[in-house]
Amino acid sequence: MSPFSSSSLGNQQRVAILGGGPGGYEAALVAAQLGAAVTVVETHGLGGSTVLTDVVPSKTLIATAEIMATVAGSTELGVRFPGGGTSDRQAAGSVTVDIGRVNQRVKALAFAQSQDILARLEKEGVRVLSGRGRLAGTEAIEVVEGEDAGERVAADVLLVSVGARPRTLPDAQPDGERILTWKQVYDLEELPEHLVVVGSGVTGAEFANAYDALGAHVTLVSSRDRVLPGEDADAAEVLEEVFRRRGMTVMSRSRAESVVRHGDSVTVTLADGRTVEGSHCLVAVGALPNTEDLGLAEAGVLTTDSGHLEVDKMSRTSARGVYAAGDCTGVFPLASVAAMQGRIAMWHALGEAVRPLALRSVSSTVFTSPEIATVGWTQAQIDSGEAQGDIVKLPLATNARAKMLGIHDGFVKLFCRSGSGTVIGGVVVAPRASELIHPVTLAVEKRLNVDDVAHAFTVYPSLSGSVAEAARQLHVMSD
Ligand SMILES: Cc1cc2nc3c(=O)[nH]c(=O)nc-3n(C[C@H](O)[C@H](O)[C@H](O)COP(=O)(O)OP(=O)(O)OC[C@H]3O[C@@H](n4cnc5c(N)ncnc54)[C@H](O)[C@@H]3O)c2cc1C
């Protein structure tokens, strides 16, 4: 609890934070806990894009999609729906989604979460200003637009955590109705009849999967050989196979050049001249940092060619007293990493003992059906010789619990150092892989070896039994 009183301000450190996403608000909580006088300047709402337009809304939409995917896969388990037949497609077709209601829920949940964060910050004594801010040198932030325009916040420590926004294509300008960014889909009142998703990275794959499960016909346009080019190749292959089996059209090596709306339809034109017609198009081709017009150069804060702020592992920028966190640094575009960078900045600035940011044990998930969760070194790094290690891959199809649940797709993959058996990474492709990856993350973080993992009890029958089994198999290999 920060004693935010004028009597203590004399020797109290002053912290000013630009941006109220996880990079900013988690930093504010740490700084307040350490007794600083903290001000956050935020343009849109506390929680940032994470809470209002990106993570929370997309995962809430995906929660409904997940139920629909479960329905579609339930006929094998003997479940029947009125009017539905005995195939997955018939089951899915007998249940519909009210997308207007889904989107209302999404927006209400995001708003409530943002309000909770605001209430928490206020309870901890953090001052919140509303408007667009910029640095005024290295010792103040000024609010230049919005409700609190004209305010100038002098501070000993500054943190820039302004996030990123969707990149668009010059010839595919979003109109918020038919040509959409990922922030605009929640205003849809009707489910798109045919959604063309341009971009097959994590965001494109998650939305393609979700709308397919919700009942839209989906075409996924990918400029690369396969979906999820940045992920484990075996995992991406499983997902692409599942997408095609469900009836999604996946177009690989197809670069979209333009998207044009004609009334109620859209035409996506590819670089080779082919066209794809749809009712809506979602453009998911990456993000750009919100670092323009922030007074960075004047304050001596260096940025990269891509516009990201240069930071070290303590979140320090090139300007003394100015720190940065989150997507605007381009370090690792995850809410969890943004929050950790923000906390590290404050621990460092306010004199706490602190460990530099370690990305070794960051776990992340692609929220598709099945989910793809990863942590640590990758197989690509082992195959290329960048990392040294042994690999075991166990298909879930042999797991007793998976059989009972009707799970046919997915696997557990574990990587360990040859000789020592130290666990260095893993991949889980399964329903709720986001939860199943945790024991692997613990092993990587605590440098456990495969025998440590293998000797811990797992429930029988359980999907996590496959993690222990993979560890057992690696023991045999490393002998
Ligand atoms: C569709 C989608 C789904 C995602 N899902 C996940 C997921 O499941 N898990 C995960 O870990 N990550 C996920 N991510 C990534 C995650 O959203 C980002 O890594 C995270 O938002 C970064 O947090 P941040 O604090 O850097 O920025 P943000 O959350 O974007 O917050 C930055 C804030 O700064 C404010 N701001 C900008 N400029 C100014 C200014 N000049 N003055 C005042 N305020 C300003 C903005 O209004 C914004 O509120 C997803 C991303 C997308 C696009």
Ligand as a Chemical Component Dictionary entry (heavy atoms), coordinates in Angstrom:
data_LIG
# 
_chem_comp.id                   LIG 
_chem_comp.type                 NON-POLYMER 
_chem_comp.pdbx_formal_charge   0 
_chem_comp.three_letter_code    LIG 
# 
loop_
_chem_comp_atom.comp_id 
_chem_comp_atom.atom_id 
_chem_comp_atom.alt_atom_id 
_chem_comp_atom.type_symbol 
_chem_comp_atom.charge 
_chem_comp_atom.model_Cartn_x 
_chem_comp_atom.model_Cartn_y 
_chem_comp_atom.model_Cartn_z 
_chem_comp_atom.pdbx_ordinal 
LIG C1  C1  C 0 -5.498 -10.990 -30.911 1  
LIG C2  C2  C 0 -4.388 -11.100 -29.929 2  
LIG C3  C3  C 0 -4.409 -12.084 -28.969 3  
LIG C4  C4  C 0 -3.387 -12.184 -28.032 4  
LIG N1  N1  N 0 -3.437 -13.190 -27.116 5  
LIG C5  C5  C 0 -2.462 -13.286 -26.188 6  
LIG C6  C6  C 0 -2.520 -14.308 -25.195 7  
LIG O1  O1  O 0 -3.412 -15.141 -25.200 8  
LIG N2  N2  N 0 -1.561 -14.333 -24.241 9  
LIG C7  C7  C 0 -0.550 -13.403 -24.210 10 
LIG O2  O2  O 0 0.300  -13.451 -23.303 11 
LIG N3  N3  N 0 -0.460 -12.429 -25.143 12 
LIG C8  C8  C 0 -1.385 -12.353 -26.134 13 
LIG N4  N4  N 0 -1.315 -11.366 -27.078 14 
LIG C9  C9  C 0 -0.225 -10.381 -26.997 15 
LIG C10 C10 C 0 -0.573 -9.298  -25.971 16 
LIG O3  O3  O 0 -1.789 -8.705  -26.335 17 
LIG C11 C11 C 0 0.522  -8.241  -25.899 18 
LIG O4  O4  O 0 1.762  -8.847  -25.734 19 
LIG C12 C12 C 0 0.243  -7.290  -24.726 20 
LIG O5  O5  O 0 -0.925 -6.570  -25.003 21 
LIG C13 C13 C 0 1.386  -6.317  -24.499 22 
LIG O6  O6  O 0 1.072  -5.475  -23.416 23 
LIG P1  P1  P 0 1.563  -3.969  -23.394 24 
LIG O7  O7  O 0 1.374  -3.490  -21.994 25 
LIG O8  O8  O 0 2.892  -3.861  -24.011 26 
LIG O9  O9  O 0 0.600  -3.190  -24.383 27 
LIG P2  P2  P 0 -0.954 -2.920  -24.415 28 
LIG O10 O10 O 0 -1.752 -3.948  -23.711 29 
LIG O11 O11 O 0 -1.238 -2.674  -25.863 30 
LIG O12 O12 O 0 -1.112 -1.550  -23.610 31 
LIG C14 C14 C 0 -0.550 -0.350  -24.083 32 
LIG C15 C15 C 0 -1.435 0.792   -23.664 33 
LIG O13 O13 O 0 -0.772 2.013   -23.937 34 
LIG C16 C16 C 0 -1.743 2.973   -24.313 35 
LIG N5  N5  N 0 -1.063 4.042   -25.047 36 
LIG C17 C17 C 0 -0.489 3.972   -26.268 37 
LIG N6  N6  N 0 0.065  5.147   -26.595 38 
LIG C18 C18 C 0 -0.175 5.986   -25.540 39 
LIG C19 C19 C 0 0.151  7.328   -25.274 40 
LIG N7  N7  N 0 0.857  8.068   -26.134 41 
LIG N8  N8  N 0 -0.276 7.874   -24.109 42 
LIG C20 C20 C 0 -0.982 7.141   -23.208 43 
LIG N9  N9  N 0 -1.306 5.840   -23.409 44 
LIG C21 C21 C 0 -0.900 5.285   -24.560 45 
LIG C22 C22 C 0 -2.735 2.196   -25.152 46 
LIG O14 O14 O 0 -3.983 2.838   -25.141 47 
LIG C23 C23 C 0 -2.760 0.859   -24.416 48 
LIG O15 O15 O 0 -3.812 0.841   -23.495 49 
LIG C24 C24 C 0 -2.307 -11.261 -28.056 50 
LIG C25 C25 C 0 -2.272 -10.271 -29.026 51 
LIG C26 C26 C 0 -3.285 -10.191 -29.971 52 
LIG C27 C27 C 0 -3.223 -9.137  -31.020 53 
# 
loop_
_chem_comp_bond.comp_id 
_chem_comp_bond.atom_id_1 
_chem_comp_bond.atom_id_2 
_chem_comp_bond.value_order 
_chem_comp_bond.pdbx_ordinal 
LIG C1  C2  SING 1  
LIG C2  C3  SING 2  
LIG C2  C26 DOUB 3  
LIG C3  C4  DOUB 4  
LIG C4  N1  SING 5  
LIG C4  C24 SING 6  
LIG N1  C5  DOUB 7  
LIG C5  C6  SING 8  
LIG C5  C8  SING 9  
LIG C6  O1  DOUB 10 
LIG C6  N2  SING 11 
LIG N2  C7  SING 12 
LIG C7  O2  DOUB 13 
LIG C7  N3  SING 14 
LIG N3  C8  DOUB 15 
LIG C8  N4  SING 16 
LIG N4  C9  SING 17 
LIG N4  C24 SING 18 
LIG C9  C10 SING 19 
LIG C10 O3  SING 20 
LIG C10 C11 SING 21 
LIG C11 O4  SING 22 
LIG C11 C12 SING 23 
LIG C12 O5  SING 24 
LIG C12 C13 SING 25 
LIG C13 O6  SING 26 
LIG O6  P1  SING 27 
LIG P1  O7  DOUB 28 
LIG P1  O8  SING 29 
LIG P1  O9  SING 30 
LIG O9  P2  SING 31 
LIG P2  O10 DOUB 32 
LIG P2  O11 SING 33 
LIG P2  O12 SING 34 
LIG O12 C14 SING 35 
LIG C14 C15 SING 36 
LIG C15 O13 SING 37 
LIG C15 C23 SING 38 
LIG O13 C16 SING 39 
LIG C16 N5  SING 40 
LIG C16 C22 SING 41 
LIG N5  C17 SING 42 
LIG N5  C21 SING 43 
LIG C17 N6  DOUB 44 
LIG N6  C18 SING 45 
LIG C18 C19 SING 46 
LIG C18 C21 DOUB 47 
LIG C19 N7  SING 48 
LIG C19 N8  DOUB 49 
LIG N8  C20 SING 50 
LIG C20 N9  DOUB 51 
LIG N9  C21 SING 52 
LIG C22 O14 SING 53 
LIG C22 C23 SING 54 
LIG C23 O15 SING 55 
LIG C24 C25 DOUB 56 
LIG C25 C26 SING 57 
LIG C26 C27 SING 58 
# 
